[in-house]
């Protein structure tokens, strides 16, 4: 009984101890992430036994008020999707394959180098409404937009190179070691809005004819997910 009371008291002390505050209105974070793909090629979200691609990220945050921050961020890393055995045996029309993967049944694979920049509005739950503003544990969520530059790594002309706009959203939690130093975890999603990431024969030939299956694939958006561990500093 005494042990349970002691543990409960320690938890309350941790949650209520000083963390990030309006005294330090700027914050920077740096982290490493694993990036995964979901789209016409397949889905690797939360499938950590498949091939994952890594990268690094950094963010700058501006304190607006106790509930909101404005964040500017960037990341650099590999982006793509590797076929599973089931993917390789899919029957896909020639138009839906990339120019460098016409000798396969499936659509092929995607490997690109991606440089991203984004702006987002972050909502903080440690805002004296859900949790105390100086809480050690500080969960949050955010919504914003990103600009992503993709270049072809494979040399098979399977990447629709250039700039792609995305809608970005995510959530995370940080632990304020001190009022100025913190560590945390973030899961972020990006949905490409303007054009396809995978460069198909249909795009290359500017073929406007689409059958039913092609239309279904055209409507589906390419997405990416980043699982990030980060270290932050407030000043």
Buried (B, 14 or more C-beta within 10 A) or exposed (E): EEEEEEEEEEEEEBBBBBBBBEEEBEBBBEBBBBBBBBBBBBBBBEEEEBBBBEBEBBBEBEBBEEBBBBBBBBBEBBBBBBBBEEBEEBEBBEBBBBBBBEEBEBBBBBBBBBBBEBEBEBBBBBBEEEBBBBBBBBBBBBEBBBBBBBEBBBEBBBBBBEEBBBBBBBBBBBBBBEBBBBBBBBBBBBBBEEEBBBBBBBBEEEEEEEEEEBEEBBEEBBBBBBBBEBBBBBE
